[in-house]
Amino acid sequence: MSEIESDIAKLLAGEIVDTGSIDISHTSASSAAPNVEDFKPVVKRTVCYIVMALVFDDAGRVVLIQEAKPSCKGLWYIPAGRVEPGENFIDACHREVREEAGLIINPLTLFSVEMFANVDFYRMIYVGNVTGGKLKTLEEQDTESLQAKWFTVEEILNGCVELRHSDFFKSLKLAQKYISLPATSRHPHYQIGIQPHSYLLCRPVLLKQTQGSLEVLCRTDDGKTRLPCVKLHKYQFSLSAAITTVFRDVFQKTGSVLHTIIPISGVLTVEHCGIPAREHDGLCVTPVFVLPDELHDKFDDVPNKDYLWFKISDQNILEELTHRTFSDNMLIPVVK
């Protein structure tokens, strides 16, 4: 099995893939962005990670917390908050729900990822259920929240609750659908891989499907085939910008062709550690992109000889990657 097929097999299984030996400097951002090479993610200084927990009970209701902050006091919202220095995402999720709602939860899976080109934060959204604790009451209010209550999804979406913001509606609808589907019809439960990273990285899986075969764009290093790896930064904070960087570097095309929209099919994995703080505050996201059929001719040739289209020959990997990519609900969605 080739190196790239081995890496893809790990990613499909939700495992980490080491990027330590991969050259990533060649795909750093455009020189038009100032101080790109100097940028380093430091939690709550140069980068902001937010966790949000969509916690359902057996009746399909969702827990909301009533805000205590002066700017939105009395309004309701999903338990959420910033990841602290030296903290990983799953621990942050446990802490926020315990502090704001009084509940101990089991975060079943990373459900969706929110990344915005014009806002410098990532939001990791979990779906979970309650394993202990009790709902915070008004008598137990503190600076984290006033209280917590269960609401039906319909009450939340239909304006029956006075909310701080409705920016979680899309993820809430998707999560409601997710928990209603059988396990075989949705992406597997997934926990973020604990892998130290010093930068914000994107490891794109760019696929080209032709006549029953599947090819993946890979980089060749010392005769080995590996997935590309792209640096992200505060001036280029979206996965779409990252794939544009790959296209510029690999296919050496400029101008209008780079503005062609290649939609993100979803995410396979996210890696993050956070320990020690300031040293490993980066992450690595593995999104999947499919080259549209009408663009195959434009990108068949690979001018940059450090890259090539690799045809997947392992039948098990071919079938699983095809199923996860081209079936509905089988990848972690990226919500915009």
N, C-alpha and C positions, 0 to 999 in steps of 0.2 A: 504494500500500500504506500502511495506517495505521501510526502510530508503534508501537502495541502489536503489530501483526502483524510489523513489522520486528524488534522486540525478541524476539518468540517465535521467529522464524526464526533469529536469532543464537544464542539459547539452545539450540535444537534442534541447531545445528551445533557446540555446545560453545564458543561464543565469549563474550566478556565483553559486558556491557551496562552502560553508564555510569549511575550513580545520582546523579551530582553535582548534577543540576538537579531531583531529585525531593524533594518535601517529606516528610521522614520523622518530623518531630517530633510529628505528630498521632497517631501510633500507638505512642508510647512506652508503657511498661508502666503498670500500675495504680498510682495514687497511694498505694495501701496499702504498696507496697514502698519502703523508705527509700532516699534518696540515688540514686534512679534516674537523674536527669538528670546527676548528677555522675560516674556510672560511665563509665570508659574502659578498654578492654582493653589491658593491658600484659603481654606474654608473660613467664611465670614469676613474675608478681606478682599480677595480678588475673584472668588467664585462663591456662589450660593447654591447649596443643595437643599431641596425641600422634600420632606416625606409627607404623604397623605394616606390615611387609612379609611377605606370604605368597609365598615364593619357591619355585617348583616346578622340578624337573628334568624331563628327557624321559620318565622313568619314572613321573612323577606324584608323586614323593616331595617332602616339604617340609623345609626346613632349620629346625632348632631350635638355640638357643644354650643353653649351660649357664651359669647365673647365677653371678656372682662376688660379688655384694653379700652382706654378712654375714647379712642378714635372710632370704635365700632361697638361700644358697650351695649349689651342687650340683644344684639343681632346673632343669628345662628350660622354655623358653618361646620364643615367636616373637620374632624380632628386632624391637625396638620401643623407643621412647624419646621424650622431650620435645623439641619444637622449641625451638631456642635463639633468643634475641633477635637480630634482624637476619637471620633465616634463613627461607626459604620452605619449603613442605612437601616438595617434590620433592628439594631439597638435603638436608633433614633425613633423608629416607628413604635416600638414597645413603649419607650419613654413618653412620647407625645400623647399616646392614647391613655396611658396611666395617669399622667398629670392632668390632662384636660377632661377626660371622661370618667376616670376612676376605674377603668376596666383593664383587665389583663387579657390580652388577645393572642391568638395564633395567626400570624400573618401567613396565610396559605400560599400566596404567590405574589410576585411582582406582576401586577396586572397591566399597567400601561406606563409609558414614559412620555413626559411632556418636555419638549425642547423648542424654544422660540428664537428666531433669528434676531429679533429686536429687543429681547429681554435676557439679561445675562444670568439665568438660573436654569437648573434642571429640576424637574419635579418627578419623583418616583412615587407611583400610586400603587398601594397594596390592597388586596382583598383579604379580609380576615374574618374570624369568628371569635366569640368570647370563650375564654377558658377559666376566668376567675374575676375577682373584684366585684364592685357594684357601682351602679350609676351614681355619679356625683350629684348631690342635692344642693339646693340653695343654701342650706345651713353649712355646707362644706365649701362654699365658694372661696376662691383665692385669686391671686393675680393671673393665674393660668386660664381660668374660666369661672363662670357663675354656676353652671349646672350642665347636665347632659340628659338627653331624652331620646327615645326611639320615635322615628317618624316613618310613614310609608313613603315609598319613592314617589307616588302620585301626589302626596301632600307637598313634598319638596318641589317637584317640577311644576305644579299647578299654582304656585304662589300662595299657598296656605301658611307658609312659614316666612317670617321676615328675615331674609338672609343678608349676610355681609357681602356676598358676591355669588354669582351663578357660574363662575368659571369652571366648576367641576361637573356641570350638567352632562357634557358629552361623555366623560369617563364614567359617570354614574349610570347612564343608559347602557353603555357597553358592559359595565360590570354586572348589571342586572341580567343582561343577556348571557354573559359568561357563566354565571352560577346556575342558570337554568338549563344550560346545555349538558349533555352527557360528556364524560371525560374524554371519550374518543373523538368528540367534535369541537374541541377547543385546545388552545395551546397548553402543554403540560404545566403543572405547577412548577414554579421556578423561583429560586432564591438567588440573589445577586452573588456572583463569585467573589470570594475574598482573595484579591490579588493586588499587591501594591503597584501603584502607578504614580509617577511624578509629574505627568502631563495629562491634559485632556486629549484623549485619543479616539479616533473612529477607525474601526477595522471593517471596511465595507466588503460585503459579499456581493459582487456584481455578476449576475448570471445572464447567459444568452442561451435560449432554448431553440433548438432547430431539429425538426424531424425526429423527435423522440430522444435526442441527445441533449445533454446539459453541459455547457462550458462555463467555467468560472475564471475571472481575471485574476492572475496571480503574479507575484514578483519572484524573480529568480535571484537567489543569493548563494554564491558558491555552489551552483548546481542544484540547490534545493528550491522547491516551489512553496511559497508561503503567501498568505493573503496580504494585500497592501495595508499600510497603517498610516493614518493621517493625523497630524496635530490639529486640534481645535484651540480656539483662544477667544478672548472677549470681543474681538472684532469680526469673528467668523464662527458663530456659535451654533450653527445649524448643521444637520446631517446633509442637507441638500448642498450647502456650501462646500462640505467636505468632498462629496462626490464630484463636484465641479473641479476641485483641486486635482483629484485623481485624473479626470479627463484631460485637464490642461497638461499635466505632467506625462501621462501615458500616451495619449493620442495626439498631443501637440497641436490641438485645435484651439483657435481663439475666435472671438466675435460671437455672432448670433447662435452658432451651434451649441455653445456652452450654456445658452439660456433655454435649451430644450428641456422640458420637464421630464425627468425620470422619477416616477413616484417611488416612495419608500414602501415596500411591501410590509415591513414590520421589523422587529428586533429579535435576534436569537439570544444574545447574552449581554449582560452588563457586569463589568468587573470594577471593584473598588475595595480599598482597605481602610484608609484614614488613620492608620497607626504606623509610625508616630505622626502626630499632627505636624503640619507644615511640610513634612518630607514626602508623605504619600497621600496627598489630598487630591490626586488626579483620579481619573477613571478611564475605562475603555468600553465603548459601546460598539456592538456588532450588528449593524443594520443590513437588511437584505434589499437589493435593488434588482429589478429585471429590465434588461434592455428591450425596449419595444421592438416589435418585428420590423417596423418601417425604418428603424435606424441601424439594422444589422449591417447593411452594405457600407455605411459610413464608418463603422468601427470594427470591421473585420480585420483590417491591417493594424498592426501595433508598431508604430514607428520607434518607440522607445524600446530598445532591445533588452532592457532589464525586466520587461514584462512579456506575458504571453497569455493567450486563451488556452486553458487547460481543460481537456475533455474528461469528465468524470467517468471512470470505467468500472469502479466498484459498484456492483448492482444494488447492494443494500443501501449504500450511501445515496446513490442516484434516486432510488425509490423514496427514501425518507426525505431527502431534500426537496424533491419534486412535490411530495405530499404536503410538507410543511409550508412550502412557498406558494403553491398554486391552489390550495384549499382554503376556504374561508375560516377565519378565527384561529388559525394554527400558529401564528406568530404574535409576539407581544406588540400591541399597536402603539404607534407613535401618534400622540394626540396633539393637534395644532390649534 
